[in-house]
Amino acid sequence: MSADRPVLLTVSEVSKILRIHRAKVYILIDDGTLTATKVGCDWRVRTESVERLTGSLPSNVFAHNAMGMENEAAAAV
């Protein structure tokens, strides 16, 4: 996986990518449709797991997510 494609996605990112409610993402994690790992109190979903459902995701999906994270980091400073 290239540097611009994260290995793990947040539940919010997955819900935006799949255009489903966050609660449905948790259901997909629970039934094993999505491969996820709990990190602290949060879940992280493997990008390849999402791509098994959708096919290859366009790189602009990840560029938008990276910009959002950069903006959040700048706002925190």
C-alpha positions as CSV (number, residue, x, y, z in Angstrom):
1,M,0.0,0.0,0.0
2,S,1.4,3.4,-0.9
3,A,2.1,6.2,1.5
4,D,-1.1,8.1,0.5
5,R,-3.3,5.1,1.3
6,P,-3.8,4.4,5.0
7,V,-3.8,0.9,6.3
8,L,-6.5,1.7,8.8
9,L,-9.6,3.9,8.6
10,T,-11.9,5.3,11.3
11,V,-15.5,4.4,11.6
12,S,-16.4,7.9,10.5
13,E,-14.2,7.6,7.4
14,V,-15.8,4.2,6.5
15,S,-19.3,5.6,6.9
16,K,-18.5,8.5,4.6
17,I,-16.9,6.2,2.0
18,L,-19.7,3.7,2.0
19,R,-22.4,6.4,2.5
20,I,-24.0,4.5,5.4
21,H,-24.7,5.4,9.0
22,R,-22.0,4.9,11.6
23,A,-24.2,2.3,13.4
24,K,-24.2,0.2,10.2
25,V,-20.4,0.2,10.1
26,Y,-20.4,-1.2,13.7
27,I,-22.9,-3.9,12.5
28,L,-20.6,-4.8,9.6
29,I,-17.6,-5.0,12.0
30,D,-19.6,-7.2,14.4
31,D,-20.8,-9.7,11.8
32,G,-17.3,-9.9,10.3
33,T,-18.0,-8.2,7.0
34,L,-15.4,-5.6,7.8
35,T,-12.1,-6.5,9.4
36,A,-11.4,-4.1,12.3
37,T,-9.2,-3.7,15.3
38,K,-10.0,-1.9,18.5
39,V,-7.5,0.8,19.4
40,G,-8.2,2.1,22.9
41,C,-11.9,3.0,22.8
42,D,-12.1,3.4,19.0
43,W,-12.3,1.0,16.1
44,R,-10.1,1.1,13.1
45,V,-11.2,-0.7,9.9
46,R,-8.6,-2.1,7.4
47,T,-8.7,-0.3,4.1
48,E,-8.4,-3.6,2.2
49,S,-11.6,-4.8,4.0
50,V,-13.6,-1.8,2.7
51,E,-12.1,-2.4,-0.8
52,R,-13.3,-6.0,-0.7
53,L,-16.8,-4.5,-0.6
54,T,-16.4,-1.7,-3.0
55,G,-13.5,-2.5,-5.3
56,S,-10.4,-0.3,-5.4
57,L,-11.0,3.1,-3.8
58,P,-10.0,6.2,-5.7
59,S,-6.9,7.9,-4.3
60,N,-8.8,11.2,-3.9
61,V,-10.8,9.6,-1.1
62,F,-7.6,9.4,0.9
63,A,-6.3,12.8,-0.1
64,H,-9.4,14.3,1.3
65,N,-9.0,12.4,4.6
66,A,-5.4,13.4,4.9
67,M,-6.3,17.0,4.4
68,G,-8.9,16.8,7.1
69,M,-6.5,15.3,9.5
70,E,-3.9,18.0,8.7
71,N,-6.6,20.7,9.3
72,E,-7.5,19.1,12.6
73,A,-3.9,19.0,13.7
74,A,-3.4,22.7,12.7
75,A,-6.6,23.7,14.6
76,A,-5.3,21.9,17.8
77,V,-2.1,24.0,17.8
